[in-house]
Amino acid sequence: MTLKDVKVGKTVTVSKVAGEGAVRRRIMDMGLTRGVEVYVRKVAPLGDPIEINLRGYELTIRKEDAAMVLID
């Protein structure tokens, strides 16, 4: 299951960040690393982007990037 599949209001834990190169590095630089708890706050009406809370701040991430974040 990936972060893009999580419903609004759920809290999940990141298990792995897939992908490679600059895109993976950018996702990890935003704080999405293994073991982090992520709360899905909102999803835009058309499904993209997704607003999440992690590490005490809010982050808006594209659905394409959220698909690279595997969760438990």
PDB file of N, CA, C and O in Angstrom:
ATOM      1  N   MET A   1       0.856  -1.176   0.000  1.00  0.00           N
ATOM      2  CA  MET A   1       0.000   0.000   0.000  1.00  0.00           C
ATOM      3  C   MET A   1       0.902   1.240   0.000  1.00  0.00           C
ATOM      4  O   MET A   1       1.978   1.241   0.599  1.00  0.00           O
ATOM      5  N   THR A   2       0.451   2.274  -0.671  1.00  0.00           N
ATOM      6  CA  THR A   2       1.233   3.505  -0.757  1.00  0.00           C
ATOM      7  C   THR A   2       0.488   4.667  -0.102  1.00  0.00           C
ATOM      8  O   THR A   2      -0.693   4.559   0.228  1.00  0.00           O
ATOM      9  N   LEU A   3       1.192   5.761   0.077  1.00  0.00           N
ATOM     10  CA  LEU A   3       0.618   6.944   0.717  1.00  0.00           C
ATOM     11  C   LEU A   3      -0.554   7.510  -0.084  1.00  0.00           C
ATOM     12  O   LEU A   3      -1.466   8.091   0.504  1.00  0.00           O
ATOM     13  N   LYS A   4      -0.553   7.356  -1.399  1.00  0.00           N
ATOM     14  CA  LYS A   4      -1.654   7.904  -2.204  1.00  0.00           C
ATOM     15  C   LYS A   4      -2.962   7.148  -1.994  1.00  0.00           C
ATOM     16  O   LYS A   4      -4.027   7.662  -2.338  1.00  0.00           O
ATOM     17  N   ASP A   5      -2.904   5.929  -1.433  1.00  0.00           N
ATOM     18  CA  ASP A   5      -4.093   5.113  -1.206  1.00  0.00           C
ATOM     19  C   ASP A   5      -4.740   5.334   0.156  1.00  0.00           C
ATOM     20  O   ASP A   5      -5.819   4.801   0.416  1.00  0.00           O
ATOM     21  N   VAL A   6      -4.107   6.105   1.024  1.00  0.00           N
ATOM     22  CA  VAL A   6      -4.604   6.313   2.385  1.00  0.00           C
ATOM     23  C   VAL A   6      -5.774   7.289   2.375  1.00  0.00           C
ATOM     24  O   VAL A   6      -5.750   8.299   1.671  1.00  0.00           O
ATOM     25  N   LYS A   7      -6.785   6.980   3.154  1.00  0.00           N
ATOM     26  CA  LYS A   7      -7.972   7.830   3.253  1.00  0.00           C
ATOM     27  C   LYS A   7      -7.715   9.014   4.186  1.00  0.00           C
ATOM     28  O   LYS A   7      -6.850   8.948   5.060  1.00  0.00           O
ATOM     29  N   VAL A   8      -8.458  10.077   3.997  1.00  0.00           N
ATOM     30  CA  VAL A   8      -8.351  11.275   4.835  1.00  0.00           C
ATOM     31  C   VAL A   8      -8.675  10.915   6.284  1.00  0.00           C
ATOM     32  O   VAL A   8      -9.628  10.186   6.558  1.00  0.00           O
ATOM     33  N   GLY A   9      -7.871  11.436   7.202  1.00  0.00           N
ATOM     34  CA  GLY A   9      -8.090  11.203   8.625  1.00  0.00           C
ATOM     35  C   GLY A   9      -7.326  10.022   9.194  1.00  0.00           C
ATOM     36  O   GLY A   9      -7.411   9.767  10.395  1.00  0.00           O
ATOM     37  N   LYS A  10      -6.598   9.310   8.392  1.00  0.00           N
ATOM     38  CA  LYS A  10      -5.845   8.141   8.851  1.00  0.00           C
ATOM     39  C   LYS A  10      -4.393   8.526   9.134  1.00  0.00           C
ATOM     40  O   LYS A  10      -3.836   9.419   8.496  1.00  0.00           O
ATOM     41  N   THR A  11      -3.798   7.837  10.100  1.00  0.00           N
ATOM     42  CA  THR A  11      -2.389   7.994  10.410  1.00  0.00           C
ATOM     43  C   THR A  11      -1.685   6.699  10.063  1.00  0.00           C
ATOM     44  O   THR A  11      -2.127   5.621  10.458  1.00  0.00           O
ATOM     45  N   VAL A  12      -0.586   6.803   9.321  1.00  0.00           N
ATOM     46  CA  VAL A  12       0.161   5.628   8.877  1.00  0.00           C
ATOM     47  C   VAL A  12       1.647   5.847   9.149  1.00  0.00           C
ATOM     48  O   VAL A  12       2.080   6.963   9.438  1.00  0.00           O
ATOM     49  N   THR A  13       2.421   4.766   9.052  1.00  0.00           N
ATOM     50  CA  THR A  13       3.862   4.818   9.253  1.00  0.00           C
ATOM     51  C   THR A  13       4.567   4.479   7.948  1.00  0.00           C
ATOM     52  O   THR A  13       4.208   3.511   7.278  1.00  0.00           O
ATOM     53  N   VAL A  14       5.552   5.258   7.593  1.00  0.00           N
ATOM     54  CA  VAL A  14       6.319   5.025   6.361  1.00  0.00           C
ATOM     55  C   VAL A  14       7.224   3.820   6.559  1.00  0.00           C
ATOM     56  O   VAL A  14       7.953   3.744   7.548  1.00  0.00           O
ATOM     57  N   SER A  15       7.182   2.875   5.621  1.00  0.00           N
ATOM     58  CA  SER A  15       8.053   1.704   5.707  1.00  0.00           C
ATOM     59  C   SER A  15       9.216   1.781   4.726  1.00  0.00           C
ATOM     60  O   SER A  15      10.281   1.221   4.984  1.00  0.00           O
ATOM     61  N   LYS A  16       9.019   2.476   3.590  1.00  0.00           N
ATOM     62  CA  LYS A  16      10.078   2.561   2.586  1.00  0.00           C
ATOM     63  C   LYS A  16       9.750   3.656   1.591  1.00  0.00           C
ATOM     64  O   LYS A  16       8.582   3.930   1.314  1.00  0.00           O
ATOM     65  N   VAL A  17      10.784   4.278   1.057  1.00  0.00           N
ATOM     66  CA  VAL A  17      10.612   5.248  -0.036  1.00  0.00           C
ATOM     67  C   VAL A  17      11.197   4.607  -1.281  1.00  0.00           C
ATOM     68  O   VAL A  17      12.402   4.370  -1.359  1.00  0.00           O
ATOM     69  N   ALA A  18      10.344   4.329  -2.251  1.00  0.00           N
ATOM     70  CA  ALA A  18      10.771   3.693  -3.495  1.00  0.00           C
ATOM     71  C   ALA A  18      11.316   4.755  -4.449  1.00  0.00           C
ATOM     72  O   ALA A  18      11.431   5.925  -4.084  1.00  0.00           O
ATOM     73  N   GLY A  19      11.641   4.350  -5.644  1.00  0.00           N
ATOM     74  CA  GLY A  19      12.165   5.279  -6.629  1.00  0.00           C
ATOM     75  C   GLY A  19      13.676   5.356  -6.534  1.00  0.00           C
ATOM     76  O   GLY A  19      14.309   4.636  -5.762  1.00  0.00           O
ATOM     77  N   GLU A  20      14.236   6.243  -7.335  1.00  0.00           N
ATOM     78  CA  GLU A  20      15.686   6.392  -7.326  1.00  0.00           C
ATOM     79  C   GLU A  20      16.077   7.788  -7.772  1.00  0.00           C
ATOM     80  O   GLU A  20      15.274   8.521  -8.348  1.00  0.00           O
ATOM     81  N   GLY A  21      17.296   8.134  -7.503  1.00  0.00           N
ATOM     82  CA  GLY A  21      17.840   9.398  -7.968  1.00  0.00           C
ATOM     83  C   GLY A  21      17.309  10.610  -7.243  1.00  0.00           C
ATOM     84  O   GLY A  21      17.010  10.564  -6.050  1.00  0.00           O
ATOM     85  N   ALA A  22      17.197  11.699  -7.988  1.00  0.00           N
ATOM     86  CA  ALA A  22      16.841  12.997  -7.432  1.00  0.00           C
ATOM     87  C   ALA A  22      15.431  13.027  -6.839  1.00  0.00           C
ATOM     88  O   ALA A  22      15.194  13.704  -5.839  1.00  0.00           O
ATOM     89  N   VAL A  23      14.508  12.308  -7.444  1.00  0.00           N
ATOM     90  CA  VAL A  23      13.123  12.306  -6.943  1.00  0.00           C
ATOM     91  C   VAL A  23      13.063  11.667  -5.560  1.00  0.00           C
ATOM     92  O   VAL A  23      12.424  12.205  -4.655  1.00  0.00           O
ATOM     93  N   ARG A  24      13.716  10.538  -5.394  1.00  0.00           N
ATOM     94  CA  ARG A  24      13.740   9.861  -4.085  1.00  0.00           C
ATOM     95  C   ARG A  24      14.416  10.745  -3.043  1.00  0.00           C
ATOM     96  O   ARG A  24      13.930  10.861  -1.918  1.00  0.00           O
ATOM     97  N   ARG A  25      15.511  11.356  -3.405  1.00  0.00           N
ATOM     98  CA  ARG A  25      16.249  12.238  -2.494  1.00  0.00           C
ATOM     99  C   ARG A  25      15.376  13.420  -2.064  1.00  0.00           C
ATOM    100  O   ARG A  25      15.390  13.808  -0.896  1.00  0.00           O
ATOM    101  N   ARG A  26      14.617  13.991  -3.003  1.00  0.00           N
ATOM    102  CA  ARG A  26      13.745  15.130  -2.693  1.00  0.00           C
ATOM    103  C   ARG A  26      12.645  14.734  -1.717  1.00  0.00           C
ATOM    104  O   ARG A  26      12.334  15.477  -0.785  1.00  0.00           O
ATOM    105  N   ILE A  27      12.059  13.565  -1.934  1.00  0.00           N
ATOM    106  CA  ILE A  27      11.014  13.075  -1.027  1.00  0.00           C
ATOM    107  C   ILE A  27      11.576  12.880   0.375  1.00  0.00           C
ATOM    108  O   ILE A  27      10.944  13.259   1.360  1.00  0.00           O
ATOM    109  N   MET A  28      12.760  12.291   0.464  1.00  0.00           N
ATOM    110  CA  MET A  28      13.378  12.064   1.764  1.00  0.00           C
ATOM    111  C   MET A  28      13.795  13.382   2.426  1.00  0.00           C
ATOM    112  O   MET A  28      13.735  13.500   3.650  1.00  0.00           O
ATOM    113  N   ASP A  29      14.208  14.353   1.649  1.00  0.00           N
ATOM    114  CA  ASP A  29      14.574  15.665   2.195  1.00  0.00           C
ATOM    115  C   ASP A  29      13.370  16.389   2.787  1.00  0.00           C
ATOM    116  O   ASP A  29      13.528  17.230   3.672  1.00  0.00           O
ATOM    117  N   MET A  30      12.174  16.073   2.311  1.00  0.00           N
ATOM    118  CA  MET A  30      10.959  16.682   2.851  1.00  0.00           C
ATOM    119  C   MET A  30      10.560  16.054   4.182  1.00  0.00           C
ATOM    120  O   MET A  30       9.618  16.519   4.823  1.00  0.00           O
ATOM    121  N   GLY A  31      11.259  15.010   4.605  1.00  0.00           N
ATOM    122  CA  GLY A  31      10.984  14.393   5.900  1.00  0.00           C
ATOM    123  C   GLY A  31      10.304  13.051   5.818  1.00  0.00           C
ATOM    124  O   GLY A  31      10.056  12.431   6.852  1.00  0.00           O
ATOM    125  N   LEU A  32       9.993  12.579   4.633  1.00  0.00           N
ATOM    126  CA  LEU A  32       9.332  11.279   4.480  1.00  0.00           C
ATOM    127  C   LEU A  32      10.390  10.175   4.463  1.00  0.00           C
ATOM    128  O   LEU A  32      10.850   9.749   3.403  1.00  0.00           O
ATOM    129  N   THR A  33      10.763   9.725   5.655  1.00  0.00           N
ATOM    130  CA  THR A  33      11.754   8.662   5.796  1.00  0.00           C
ATOM    131  C   THR A  33      11.140   7.500   6.574  1.00  0.00           C
ATOM    132  O   THR A  33      10.058   7.632   7.147  1.00  0.00           O
ATOM    133  N   ARG A  34      11.830   6.370   6.589  1.00  0.00           N
ATOM    134  CA  ARG A  34      11.316   5.168   7.251  1.00  0.00           C
ATOM    135  C   ARG A  34      11.034   5.432   8.728  1.00  0.00           C
ATOM    136  O   ARG A  34      11.841   6.049   9.425  1.00  0.00           O
ATOM    137  N   GLY A  35       9.878   4.957   9.196  1.00  0.00           N
ATOM    138  CA  GLY A  35       9.504   5.071  10.599  1.00  0.00           C
ATOM    139  C   GLY A  35       8.726   6.318  10.971  1.00  0.00           C
ATOM    140  O   GLY A  35       8.265   6.423  12.107  1.00  0.00           O
ATOM    141  N   VAL A  36       8.562   7.256  10.070  1.00  0.00           N
ATOM    142  CA  VAL A  36       7.850   8.507  10.361  1.00  0.00           C
ATOM    143  C   VAL A  36       6.348   8.280  10.297  1.00  0.00           C
ATOM    144  O   VAL A  36       5.848   7.628   9.381  1.00  0.00           O
ATOM    145  N   GLU A  37       5.631   8.824  11.278  1.00  0.00           N
ATOM    146  CA  GLU A  37       4.171   8.761  11.252  1.00  0.00           C
ATOM    147  C   GLU A  37       3.637   9.917  10.421  1.00  0.00           C
ATOM    148  O   GLU A  37       4.078  11.057  10.562  1.00  0.00           O
ATOM    149  N   VAL A  38       2.682   9.607   9.553  1.00  0.00           N
ATOM    150  CA  VAL A  38       2.111  10.593   8.635  1.00  0.00           C
ATOM    151  C   VAL A  38       0.595  10.593   8.805  1.00  0.00           C
ATOM    152  O   VAL A  38      -0.042   9.540   8.761  1.00  0.00           O
ATOM    153  N   TYR A  39       0.022  11.777   8.999  1.00  0.00           N
ATOM    154  CA  TYR A  39      -1.425  11.945   9.102  1.00  0.00           C
ATOM    155  C   TYR A  39      -1.916  12.592   7.811  1.00  0.00           C
ATOM    156  O   TYR A  39      -1.448  13.666   7.434  1.00  0.00           O
ATOM    157  N   VAL A  40      -2.863  11.937   7.132  1.00  0.00           N
ATOM    158  CA  VAL A  40      -3.416  12.480   5.889  1.00  0.00           C
ATOM    159  C   VAL A  40      -4.531  13.451   6.263  1.00  0.00           C
ATOM    160  O   VAL A  40      -5.580  13.054   6.770  1.00  0.00           O
ATOM    161  N   ARG A  41      -4.278  14.734   6.002  1.00  0.00           N
ATOM    162  CA  ARG A  41      -5.203  15.780   6.418  1.00  0.00           C
ATOM    163  C   ARG A  41      -6.265  16.089   5.371  1.00  0.00           C
ATOM    164  O   ARG A  41      -7.449  16.159   5.699  1.00  0.00           O
ATOM    165  N   LYS A  42      -5.863  16.274   4.126  1.00  0.00           N
ATOM    166  CA  LYS A  42      -6.816  16.623   3.057  1.00  0.00           C
ATOM    167  C   LYS A  42      -6.359  16.029   1.739  1.00  0.00           C
ATOM    168  O   LYS A  42      -5.179  15.745   1.532  1.00  0.00           O
ATOM    169  N   VAL A  43      -7.326  15.851   0.856  1.00  0.00           N
ATOM    170  CA  VAL A  43      -7.031  15.480  -0.527  1.00  0.00           C
ATOM    171  C   VAL A  43      -7.827  16.448  -1.399  1.00  0.00           C
ATOM    172  O   VAL A  43      -9.013  16.676  -1.158  1.00  0.00           O
ATOM    173  N   ALA A  44      -7.183  17.008  -2.395  1.00  0.00           N
ATOM    174  CA  ALA A  44      -7.847  17.957  -3.286  1.00  0.00           C
ATOM    175  C   ALA A  44      -9.031  17.280  -3.988  1.00  0.00           C
ATOM    176  O   ALA A  44      -9.048  16.058  -4.129  1.00  0.00           O
ATOM    177  N   PRO A  45     -10.017  18.064  -4.427  1.00  0.00           N
ATOM    178  CA  PRO A  45     -11.217  17.499  -5.053  1.00  0.00           C
ATOM    179  C   PRO A  45     -10.937  16.531  -6.208  1.00  0.00           C
ATOM    180  O   PRO A  45     -11.664  15.552  -6.374  1.00  0.00           O
ATOM    181  N   LEU A  46      -9.921  16.784  -6.989  1.00  0.00           N
ATOM    182  CA  LEU A  46      -9.599  15.881  -8.095  1.00  0.00           C
ATOM    183  C   LEU A  46      -8.550  14.845  -7.713  1.00  0.00           C
ATOM    184  O   LEU A  46      -8.068  14.102  -8.567  1.00  0.00           O
ATOM    185  N   GLY A  47      -8.190  14.793  -6.410  1.00  0.00           N
ATOM    186  CA  GLY A  47      -7.276  13.780  -5.925  1.00  0.00           C
ATOM    187  C   GLY A  47      -5.815  14.165  -5.922  1.00  0.00           C
ATOM    188  O   GLY A  47      -4.982  13.396  -5.442  1.00  0.00           O
ATOM    189  N   ASP A  48      -5.479  15.326  -6.439  1.00  0.00           N
ATOM    190  CA  ASP A  48      -4.081  15.726  -6.506  1.00  0.00           C
ATOM    191  C   ASP A  48      -3.972  17.215  -6.260  1.00  0.00           C
ATOM    192  O   ASP A  48      -4.590  17.967  -7.013  1.00  0.00           O
ATOM    193  N   PRO A  49      -3.251  17.704  -5.285  1.00  0.00           N
ATOM    194  CA  PRO A  49      -2.301  17.057  -4.384  1.00  0.00           C
ATOM    195  C   PRO A  49      -2.940  16.555  -3.096  1.00  0.00           C
ATOM    196  O   PRO A  49      -4.150  16.656  -2.893  1.00  0.00           O
ATOM    197  N   ILE A  50      -2.080  16.005  -2.229  1.00  0.00           N
ATOM    198  CA  ILE A  50      -2.487  15.463  -0.938  1.00  0.00           C
ATOM    199  C   ILE A  50      -1.785  16.274   0.144  1.00  0.00           C
ATOM    200  O   ILE A  50      -0.577  16.500   0.070  1.00  0.00           O
ATOM    201  N   GLU A  51      -2.543  16.711   1.150  1.00  0.00           N
ATOM    202  CA  GLU A  51      -1.943  17.466   2.258  1.00  0.00           C
ATOM    203  C   GLU A  51      -1.764  16.533   3.440  1.00  0.00           C
ATOM    204  O   GLU A  51      -2.714  15.881   3.874  1.00  0.00           O
ATOM    205  N   ILE A  52      -0.534  16.468   3.967  1.00  0.00           N
ATOM    206  CA  ILE A  52      -0.228  15.570   5.081  1.00  0.00           C
ATOM    207  C   ILE A  52       0.454  16.339   6.207  1.00  0.00           C
ATOM    208  O   ILE A  52       1.020  17.409   5.984  1.00  0.00           O
ATOM    209  N   ASN A  53       0.396  15.789   7.411  1.00  0.00           N
ATOM    210  CA  ASN A  53       1.123  16.323   8.568  1.00  0.00           C
ATOM    211  C   ASN A  53       2.156  15.294   8.979  1.00  0.00           C
ATOM    212  O   ASN A  53       1.848  14.110   9.117  1.00  0.00           O
ATOM    213  N   LEU A  54       3.393  15.754   9.174  1.00  0.00           N
ATOM    214  CA  LEU A  54       4.450  14.884   9.663  1.00  0.00           C
ATOM    215  C   LEU A  54       5.511  15.728  10.342  1.00  0.00           C
ATOM    216  O   LEU A  54       5.752  16.869   9.947  1.00  0.00           O
ATOM    217  N   ARG A  55       6.135  15.179  11.349  1.00  0.00           N
ATOM    218  CA  ARG A  55       7.230  15.844  12.059  1.00  0.00           C
ATOM    219  C   ARG A  55       6.878  17.267  12.498  1.00  0.00           C
ATOM    220  O   ARG A  55       7.752  18.133  12.561  1.00  0.00           O
ATOM    221  N   GLY A  56       5.601  17.509  12.802  1.00  0.00           N
ATOM    222  CA  GLY A  56       5.192  18.811  13.304  1.00  0.00           C
ATOM    223  C   GLY A  56       4.949  19.881  12.256  1.00  0.00           C
ATOM    224  O   GLY A  56       4.824  21.054  12.607  1.00  0.00           O
ATOM    225  N   TYR A  57       4.879  19.521  10.990  1.00  0.00           N
ATOM    226  CA  TYR A  57       4.577  20.514   9.962  1.00  0.00           C
ATOM    227  C   TYR A  57       3.668  19.922   8.890  1.00  0.00           C
ATOM    228  O   TYR A  57       3.504  18.706   8.791  1.00  0.00           O
ATOM    229  N   GLU A  58       3.085  20.809   8.092  1.00  0.00           N
ATOM    230  CA  GLU A  58       2.199  20.389   7.013  1.00  0.00           C
ATOM    231  C   GLU A  58       2.970  20.353   5.708  1.00  0.00           C
ATOM    232  O   GLU A  58       3.829  21.197   5.453  1.00  0.00           O
ATOM    233  N   LEU A  59       2.653  19.367   4.887  1.00  0.00           N
ATOM    234  CA  LEU A  59       3.329  19.193   3.611  1.00  0.00           C
ATOM    235  C   LEU A  59       2.285  18.839   2.563  1.00  0.00           C
ATOM    236  O   LEU A  59       1.397  18.024   2.811  1.00  0.00           O
ATOM    237  N   THR A  60       2.395  19.447   1.405  1.00  0.00           N
ATOM    238  CA  THR A  60       1.533  19.110   0.283  1.00  0.00           C
ATOM    239  C   THR A  60       2.387  18.381  -0.740  1.00  0.00           C
ATOM    240  O   THR A  60       3.426  18.878  -1.172  1.00  0.00           O
ATOM    241  N   ILE A  61       1.932  17.197  -1.118  1.00  0.00           N
ATOM    242  CA  ILE A  61       2.715  16.339  -1.994  1.00  0.00           C
ATOM    243  C   ILE A  61       1.859  15.887  -3.175  1.00  0.00           C
ATOM    244  O   ILE A  61       0.659  15.653  -3.027  1.00  0.00           O
ATOM    245  N   ARG A  62       2.477  15.765  -4.339  1.00  0.00           N
ATOM    246  CA  ARG A  62       1.749  15.306  -5.520  1.00  0.00           C
ATOM    247  C   ARG A  62       1.413  13.824  -5.384  1.00  0.00           C
ATOM    248  O   ARG A  62       2.128  13.073  -4.721  1.00  0.00           O
ATOM    249  N   LYS A  63       0.330  13.418  -6.012  1.00  0.00           N
ATOM    250  CA  LYS A  63      -0.086  12.020  -5.966  1.00  0.00           C
ATOM    251  C   LYS A  63       1.001  11.116  -6.564  1.00  0.00           C
ATOM    252  O   LYS A  63       1.227  10.005  -6.084  1.00  0.00           O
ATOM    253  N   GLU A  64       1.653  11.593  -7.588  1.00  0.00           N
ATOM    254  CA  GLU A  64       2.727  10.851  -8.246  1.00  0.00           C
ATOM    255  C   GLU A  64       3.878  10.553  -7.266  1.00  0.00           C
ATOM    256  O   GLU A  64       4.433   9.454  -7.268  1.00  0.00           O
ATOM    257  N   ASP A  65       4.224  11.537  -6.439  1.00  0.00           N
ATOM    258  CA  ASP A  65       5.278  11.348  -5.444  1.00  0.00           C
ATOM    259  C   ASP A  65       4.781  10.495  -4.271  1.00  0.00           C
ATOM    260  O   ASP A  65       5.542   9.698  -3.722  1.00  0.00           O
ATOM    261  N   ALA A  66       3.524  10.656  -3.890  1.00  0.00           N
ATOM    262  CA  ALA A  66       2.954   9.876  -2.788  1.00  0.00           C
ATOM    263  C   ALA A  66       2.919   8.388  -3.138  1.00  0.00           C
ATOM    264  O   ALA A  66       2.962   7.540  -2.246  1.00  0.00           O
ATOM    265  N   ALA A  67       2.843   8.072  -4.419  1.00  0.00           N
ATOM    266  CA  ALA A  67       2.825   6.667  -4.853  1.00  0.00           C
ATOM    267  C   ALA A  67       4.171   5.992  -4.609  1.00  0.00           C
ATOM    268  O   ALA A  67       4.246   4.763  -4.615  1.00  0.00           O
ATOM    269  N   MET A  68       5.232   6.763  -4.396  1.00  0.00           N
ATOM    270  CA  MET A  68       6.556   6.196  -4.147  1.00  0.00           C
ATOM    271  C   MET A  68       6.803   5.903  -2.667  1.00  0.00           C
ATOM    272  O   MET A  68       7.811   5.292  -2.312  1.00  0.00           O
ATOM    273  N   VAL A  69       5.877   6.341  -1.801  1.00  0.00           N
ATOM    274  CA  VAL A  69       6.049   6.158  -0.364  1.00  0.00           C
ATOM    275  C   VAL A  69       5.218   4.948   0.071  1.00  0.00           C
ATOM    276  O   VAL A  69       3.988   4.998   0.073  1.00  0.00           O
ATOM    277  N   LEU A  70       5.896   3.871   0.433  1.00  0.00           N
ATOM    278  CA  LEU A  70       5.239   2.654   0.902  1.00  0.00           C
ATOM    279  C   LEU A  70       4.976   2.770   2.384  1.00  0.00           C
ATOM    280  O   LEU A  70       5.813   3.276   3.131  1.00  0.00           O
ATOM    281  N   ILE A  71       3.802   2.300   2.821  1.00  0.00           N
ATOM    282  CA  ILE A  71       3.397   2.453   4.225  1.00  0.00           C
ATOM    283  C   ILE A  71       3.012   1.121   4.835  1.00  0.00           C
ATOM    284  O   ILE A  71       2.777   0.135   4.137  1.00  0.00           O
ATOM    285  N   ASP A  72       2.954   1.120   6.177  1.00  0.00           N
ATOM    286  CA  ASP A  72       2.483  -0.060   6.930  1.00  0.00           C
ATOM    287  C   ASP A  72       1.011   0.089   7.210  1.00  0.00           C
ATOM    288  O   ASP A  72       0.409  -0.787   7.831  1.00  0.00           O
TER     289      ASP A  72
END
